[in-house]
Amino acid sequence: MKKIIGILTISLFVLSGCMKEPTTPELKKGTLTETVIHSADPYIETQNYNGAYIYLPPDYDAANSYPVLYLLHGFGSDYRFWQSIEDIKDILDYMITMGEIEPMIVVMPNGYNDFAGSFYTNSVDSLYPAFGQFENYIINEVITFIDSAYSTDTTKRAIAGISMGGYGAMKLGAKYPELFRAVAGFSGVYDFDLFLVEDSTTHMSMVDMVIAENGGYISPLNLNAEHPLTSMMFAMAAAFSPRVRDSSFFNPLENKFGLSPYYGNPSLLMGVQLPFVIDSLDTINGIVKGYWHLDSLTWSQWEAQNVKNIFINNYQNILSAGTKYYMDCGAQDELKLNYHLMVLDGTLKQLGIPHKAEIFSDYPGYPADEFNAMHTSHLYLRVREGLKYISDNLE
């Protein structure tokens, strides 16, 4: 992915009969600090999934109060994503210096776990905490820590994220609208129901592709870069349908996988249950085709964490809070998340929830016929649009 580095062209203008070069503001520098935000959750704490970056704006003064943006990373990365990939400090320094956004504190917490992504969700089976209570971590512990350690304006709080982080931002922003005045999601997962819909070109659903990726029956041994959809499906199951049971419960033929001894009780196993069961397999044109059915209980657990459903179930609180939402996605997103955006856009319109939605195909200097608008395409520019939307709606 190419970054666009803004270059100011030098022009000449006449002033009092003299030719002078225009001056531009000297770039003000904020500070970026790597820290640890502790958690009461034993999984997050003992596995050291509690790192964070904190950006303080130029000329930060504790005598003033500042808006706070919580910026969430995507699947497969951790809190260092925004700085290592997009140099978010440089973007923030520039936009604040130029007056494009107001000075703000930006917090980049961790959402990474053993499955490469927590989906910012509480992983709990009945009363048993499993692979980290990351929703509680962000909402209760991270926000509380930041408000206690820095001079924050608690009436001007925002949350945003990319991919899994886009899911997390929109989910938490819909579930807790009283906490956030503005929310932004880039290429987020917003409607799990679309995982069951066959693509018009391949005639395969997301579930079909996971089965084909495994060559048949699903295996936890395939959680690696060569099996990205399988890895993501297991991560979602660890978030939405974890299982802490005795060994007799787990059956790989029913997509119930016991993965490790439970840290709170060694007589139990900690694992996951996928929301579908494979009935039979076939091979069509060299591609494994699985015939499957949903496990209704497991799928209901996933639907409870579906962003679209959370908006529907909580829209009155959202309207009362007055929270504003921004979302965008590339027209050629590899995971077909542009369709997720379309569904959520239509849902928010029906509910009367203020928002801005954009499916982009190109950007200036990046014509669509040369640069496909994919999952993370043009993110350097897209995050700037999201930051502007957030800043404008923090007033």
Buried (B, 14 or more C-beta within 10 A) or exposed (E): EEEEEEEEEEEEEEEEEEEEEEEEEEEBBBEBEEEEBEBEBEBBBEBEBBBBBBBBBBEBEEEEBBBBBBBBBBBBBBBBBBBEBBBBBBBBBBBBBEEBBBBBBBBBBBBBBBBBBBBBBBBBBEEBBBBBBBBBBBBEBBBEBBBEEBBBBEEBBBBBBBBBBBBBBBBBBBBBBEBBBBBBBBBBBBBBBBBBBEBEEEEBBBBBBBBBBBBEEBEBEBBEEEBBBBBBBBBBBBBBBBBBBEEEBBEEEBBBBBBEEBBEEEEBBBBBBBBBBBEEBEEEEEBBBBEBEBBEEBBEBBBEBBBBBBBBEBBEBBBEBEBBBBBBBBBBBEBBBBBBBBBBBEBBEEBEBEBBBEBBBBBEEBEBEEBBBBBBBBBBBBBBBBBBBBBBBBE
